[in-house]
Amino acid sequence: MNIGQVAKLSDVSAKTIRYYESIELIPKAARSNNGYRDYSGNDVQTLRFIKRSRNLGFSVNDVANLLDLWRDKQRVSGDVKAVALKHIEDIEIRIQELQSIRDTLKNLTVCCHGDDRPDCPILEGLAGESFLSDGDD
C-alpha cells in the first residue's frame, strides 16, 4: 500500500506518517520499485494504535514505550498499567492547572466592566498588576 492508502485506512495524515518514520516511532517503510513507500496491513494497525494513544493524550515517548510493550508478547501487564496510571496522574495534575487557569480568568472577567473605558482589569491582571500579584504588596 502507498502512503495515501495507509493514511486513509489509519486516519493518520501522510505528513504525520512521515514524521513518525523520521522520529523512528514506526520503522521506515520498504520502497517499491518506483521508489514509493510500501506499507503493510500491520503498519496500518500500528498507526491506528499510535493515533488512539495520541488521542488519549499520551506523549510520543509514552507511545513509543507502549508500542514496545504491545509488540513484546512476553511483557508483564503491570508494566502497561504503570504507564497508564502515570498518565492518569499527569492528566489529573493538568486538570488542576486548567481549573486554576479557568478560575483566574473568571476572576479577571468579573472585575472587568466591559464598557467603553480604557481601564481593563483583564489586561492589568495579565501584566501582573492588581490582584494577580503574589500578595507581597
FENZICOR-V5896 format. One record per residue. SS is DSSP state (@ for helix, = for strand, . for the rest). D_LAST is the distance of its C-alpha to the last C-alpha in whole Angstrom. Layout:
BEGIN
ss:d_last
SS:D_LAST
SS:D_LAST
END
This chain:
BEGIN
ss:d_last
.:65
.:64
@:60
@:60
@:62
@:60
@:57
@:58
@:59
@:56
.:54
.:52
.:52
@:54
@:51
@:49
@:53
@:53
@:49
@:50
@:53
@:51
.:49
.:52
.:50
.:54
.:57
.:58
.:61
=:64
=:66
.:69
.:72
.:70
.:67
.:65
=:63
=:65
.:63
.:64
@:64
@:62
@:59
@:59
@:58
@:56
@:54
@:54
@:52
@:50
@:49
@:48
@:46
@:44
@:44
.:43
.:40
.:41
.:40
@:43
@:43
@:43
@:46
@:48
@:48
@:49
@:52
@:53
@:53
@:55
@:57
.:58
.:60
.:60
.:56
.:55
@:53
@:50
@:49
@:49
@:47
@:45
@:44
@:43
@:41
@:39
@:39
@:38
@:35
@:34
@:34
@:32
@:29
@:29
@:30
@:27
@:25
@:26
@:25
@:22
@:22
@:24
@:22
@:19
@:21
@:22
@:19
@:19
@:22
@:22
@:19
.:21
.:24
.:26
.:28
.:29
.:26
.:24
.:21
.:20
@:17
@:19
@:19
@:15
@:14
@:17
.:15
.:12
.:10
@:9
@:10
@:11
.:8
.:8
.:5
.:4
.:0
END
